[in-house]
Every structure is written in structure tokens, then in C-alpha cells.
Amino acid sequence: MEDTFRHKGLRRKLVETVRSKGITDENVLNALDIVPRHIFMDSSFIKFSYQDQAFPIGAGQTISQPYTVAFQTQLLEVKPNDKILEIGTGSGYQTAILLELGARVYTIERQRELFLKAQDLLGQLGYKPHFFFGDGMEGKPAYGPYDKILITAAADQIPEKLLQQLRIGGIIVVPVGGRFSQSMIKIVKESESNFKKTSHGAFVFVPLLKGTEG
């Protein structure tokens, strides 16, 4: 759980790499500079922690490329005290970034192995999101509505149940498409029946799946 001067130096370099690729939100860049990504990595990949790449984390999932994390987060326009529903806790790295931005995070993971690991890791780091083991496609309506919803897996279509859990004026960010490529979609809920949708480039995510495992 050590975070050395070397790690901090590598993070600063990573931040500059992500900045050079077009991320302009200084709060997002600062969060990237604070969160120790190496702690969220599988031990066999730990020496690559501050490369701008995705890596496996077990259970067929990945820790996203830092640029992708920053890109989704910037689109989400996170404000302090925003109530954010995160679909796909994964390693917990994205969760930590949202918490560093001052959000109240409700995060759902469908893989029990990852759910337990992220819960332990984030707790050791002092982060306190609301954790749920369950089917992210169902959301958590009992805790809604949410100011923002972030989906960190590829949906073949935008889940209607999640749109219903977004407050009016809220934002959802989700990669939508087929298995090998998705468009990053940002949706602003303008009324109960009116949604403004914009597309923000091509990405590749693991698929959003129903149900739970483990």
C-alpha cells in the first residue's frame, strides 16, 4: 500500500500525457495526480501502472486507460456533492477519482470477486462510497434520483431503467455500440421525456452484462 516519491513522479508524468491528449478539466487532472493507480493494479502489471493503457484486473475485466477515465469524468461535469451512480466498480480506480472530486458515489459491481476486492482496497485508502453487489443494469432506484450516472462498460443500447433514475438536468455518460467499438454518449435529461444526446468519439470497453457472478 506504499505510495513513494517515484510513484508520485510517475503520476505527474501521466497527468501531463493525459493533458496533452486534450483533457482540460484541472479538477479531473488533479484527481488523477492524487489517486495511486498502482494500488489498484494486479501485481503482474504493477510496474506498468502509470502507462496510459488499460490492463486486466481479473474476472475478465480491465482497469481502464487513465485517459479514458479522465475523458468520461470530464464529460460527466462532476460538481462537489453530486450524487453519482457508477455502474461497474471494477478495480475501484474510477470510483476513487469521483470521490476525489467531492462526489457522493453509489457504485454497483456484478462480479463478487471484484466487489470484495474494491471494497477492501478503497477502505484501506480511506474512501467511503456506497457499495452494492448487484446487476448494474437495474441501477439503485431506492437511492435516486442521481445527479450523474457513469457506465463503465459497453451497452448495446442505453438502459431505460437508468435514464429513469437520473434527475431532470442530470447527465449520463455511457459507451454505446457493438463488441469491438463504441461511441461515448453523453445524455442530458432535459425533462421526463426529453433527452439531449451527443456523441464524443470511439472507445473500446468490456460489455455491460445482466445479472451477477460469484
Secondary structure, 3 states (H helix, E strand, C coil): CCCCHHHHHHHHHHHHHHHHCCCCCHHHHHHHHHCCHHHHCCHHHHHHCCCCCCEEEECCEEECCHHHHHHHHHHHCCCCCCEEEEECCCCCHHHHHHHHCCCEEEEEECEHHHHHHHHHHHHHCCCCCEEEECCHHHCCHHHCCEEEEEECCEECCCCHHHHHCEEEEEEEEEEEECCCCEEEEEEEECCCCCEEEEEEEEECCCECCCCCEC
